[in-house]
Every structure is written in structure tokens, then in C-alpha cells.
């Protein structure tokens, strides 16, 4: 998938979802640059999707429902917005590093970008592609076949622990694993 394919992929999202996801991505990219390595990994990984979900809820209450109404559709749309934010963040980081290489790259799948963005803070850069591939392979082979989500989250946390360069706690790795599973599921089910 090249950059044009990613733009075509974005057409499946609503304009408010794209705007919220892009705004959160840019804000956290700037914070990441300003506060270089001062934010714990768990916060920099989990906080952007949570912000997207909360901002999407506020948008729904203010402009769509004109009052507080929480439905499963709103929750799902918030998770989709958060997943898009992760993908946009990965594209922004890639563009900041290598603008020409990013625009001509053939491996910009939405799932790869989202997972890469989630794990980039605690995996060494030289292991990032290998870790992303291993996580994607695990999710592709196990997400549809395993019924128990807790077992799936624990197994994914073990895979993440193999590549962990910041010695995150088990609780942090479990939270990151849950974020990956939610994001992967939201992107693959569009």
C-alpha cells in the first residue's frame, strides 16, 4: 500500500473523525517533540486514543445528539477515531523522519502503521519492523480463532515483552496489548 492508497483508505471515515484524529495526532506529536522522553511509555501510548474517544464523545453530545446519549455506536466510533489517530501519528512521524521515503513506501498498511505507532516508544528502532511483523502475524492468526480475550491479551503482552527496551511493568504491557487489539480490530473491521 502506498501513500495514495492510505488517502483512499481515509475516505471511509467521516470528516469529524478525521479532524479529531488529526488534531489529537498533531498535538501529541508536538508534545512528544517538546517533552522528549519525559512522558512514561504507558501514558504516551494509551493517552492519545483515550483523548480521541473522549473528544469524539463530546462531539457526539454537542453536535449530533444535542445531549448526553451513550450508545454502542458512539463507543465504536470513538475507538475507530482513536485507531485512525494512531495511524495518522505513525504517518506524521514517518514524514518527519523521511518525507520522500514515506511517500514512496509500499508497506503503509493501516494496521502496520497503527501497531508501529503504539509500540514505537518502547521498542528500539532497529527492532521496530520485526516487532510489528510479529505482532501482526500473531493478531492475524489468533484474533479470529481465540475466544478468550484475556488469554489473547496475555500472549500478546508476552510478545511485546520480548522487544521491550524500557522494562515496562506487566500492567503497562497488558494495557498496550489491549490498545493494540482494539486498534487492530477497529481498522480491520471497517
C-alpha positions in Angstrom: 0.0 0.0 0.0 1.5 3.4 -1.0 0.6 6.8 0.3 -2.2 7.3 -2.3 -3.8 4.0 -1.0 -3.7 5.4 2.5 -5.6 8.6 1.3 -8.2 6.4 -0.4 -8.5 4.4 2.8 -9.2 7.7 4.7 -12.4 8.3 2.6 -14.1 5.6 4.7 -14.0 7.9 7.7 -16.3 10.8 8.4 -14.9 14.3 8.3 -15.3 14.9 12.1 -13.5 11.6 12.8 -10.6 12.7 10.5 -10.4 16.2 12.0 -10.4 14.9 15.6 -7.9 12.1 14.9 -5.6 14.5 13.0 -5.8 17.2 15.8 -5.0 14.7 18.5 -2.1 13.3 16.5 -0.6 16.7 15.8 -0.9 17.8 19.5 0.7 14.6 20.8 3.4 14.8 18.1 4.3 18.3 19.3 4.2 17.2 22.9 6.4 14.3 22.1 9.0 16.6 20.5 8.8 19.2 23.3 8.9 16.8 26.2 11.3 14.2 24.6 11.3 11.1 26.8 9.9 12.8 29.8 6.5 11.1 29.4 6.2 7.5 30.6 5.7 5.0 27.8 2.3 3.9 29.0 1.0 7.5 29.0 2.3 8.3 25.6 0.8 5.1 24.2 -2.6 5.0 25.9 -3.4 8.7 26.4 -3.9 9.7 22.7 -6.5 7.0 21.9 -8.3 7.9 25.2 -8.3 11.6 24.2 -9.7 10.7 20.8 -12.5 8.7 22.3 -13.4 11.4 24.9 -13.3 14.2 22.3 -15.5 12.1 20.0 -18.0 11.6 22.8 -18.1 15.4 23.4 -18.5 16.0 19.7 -21.4 13.5 19.6 -23.1 15.1 22.6 -22.7 18.7 21.3 -23.4 18.4 17.6 -25.1 15.1 16.9 -27.3 14.1 19.9 -27.6 17.6 21.4 -27.4 16.0 24.8 -25.9 13.0 26.7 -26.7 9.8 25.0 -24.2 7.0 25.1 -24.7 4.1 22.7 -22.5 1.3 21.4 -22.3 3.1 18.0 -20.7 6.1 19.8 -18.2 3.9 21.6 -17.3 2.1 18.4 -16.9 5.4 16.5 -14.7 6.7 19.3 -12.5 3.6 19.0 -12.3 3.9 15.3 -11.3 7.6 15.7 -8.6 6.5 18.2 -7.3 3.9 15.7 -7.2 6.5 12.9 -5.3 8.8 15.2 -2.7 6.1 15.8 -2.3 5.7 12.0 -2.0 9.4 11.4 0.5 9.7 14.2 2.6 7.0 12.5 2.4 8.8 9.2 3.4 12.1 10.8 6.4 10.5 12.5 7.5 8.8 9.3 7.1 12.1 7.3 9.2 13.9 9.9 12.0 11.3 9.6 11.9 10.6 5.8 9.4 12.6 3.7 10.4 11.1 0.3 10.7 7.5 1.6 7.3 7.7 3.3 5.6 9.0 0.2 7.0 6.2 -2.0 6.8 3.4 0.5 4.9 0.2 -0.4 4.3 -1.0 3.2 2.0 1.6 4.6 -0.9 -0.6 5.6 -3.2 1.0 8.1 -2.8 -1.9 10.6 1.0 -1.8 10.3 1.0 2.0 10.9 -1.3 1.8 13.9 0.7 -1.0 15.6 4.0 0.6 14.7 2.8 3.9 16.4 1.7 2.0 19.5 4.9 0.1 20.1 7.5 2.7 18.8 8.0 4.3 22.2 9.3 1.1 23.9 10.9 -0.9 21.0 14.3 0.0 19.7 14.1 1.5 16.2 16.2 -1.4 14.7 13.7 -3.9 16.1 10.6 -2.0 15.2 9.8 -3.7 11.8 10.5 -7.1 13.3 8.3 -6.4 16.3 5.5 -5.0 14.1 5.6 -8.0 11.8 5.5 -10.5 14.8 2.5 -8.7 16.4 0.7 -8.5 13.0 1.3 -12.2 12.4 0.1 -13.1 15.9 -3.1 -11.0 15.5 -3.9 -12.3 12.1 -3.6 -15.9 13.2 -5.2 -15.7 16.6 -7.7 -12.8 16.8 -10.5 -14.7 15.0 -9.7 -18.2 16.5 -9.3 -17.4 20.2 -12.5 -16.9 22.2 -10.9 -15.8 25.5 -9.7 -12.2 25.2 -7.7 -12.4 28.4 -5.6 -15.2 27.1 -5.1 -13.3 23.8 -4.0 -10.1 25.7 -1.6 -12.1 27.9 0.0 -13.8 24.9 0.4 -10.5 23.1 1.9 -8.9 26.2 4.5 -11.7 26.2 5.4 -11.0 22.6 5.7 -7.3 23.5 7.9 -8.1 26.5 10.4 -9.8 24.0 11.0 -6.4 22.3 10.6 -4.1 25.4 13.7 -1.9 25.7 12.3 0.2 28.6 11.5 -2.6 31.0 7.8 -1.7 31.3 5.8 -3.4 34.0 3.4 -6.3 33.2 0.4 -4.0 33.8 1.8 -1.5 31.2 2.4 -4.3 28.7 -1.1 -5.6 29.2 -2.6 -2.1 28.7 -0.5 -1.7 25.5 -1.6 -5.1 24.3 -5.3 -4.2 24.9 -4.8 -1.0 22.9 -3.2 -2.9 20.0 -6.1 -5.4 19.9 -8.7 -2.7 20.0 -7.0 -0.7 17.2 -6.3 -3.7 15.0 -9.9 -4.9 15.4 -11.3 -1.4 14.5 -9.1 -1.0 11.5 -9.6 -4.5 10.1 -13.4 -4.3 10.6 -14.0 -1.1 8.6 
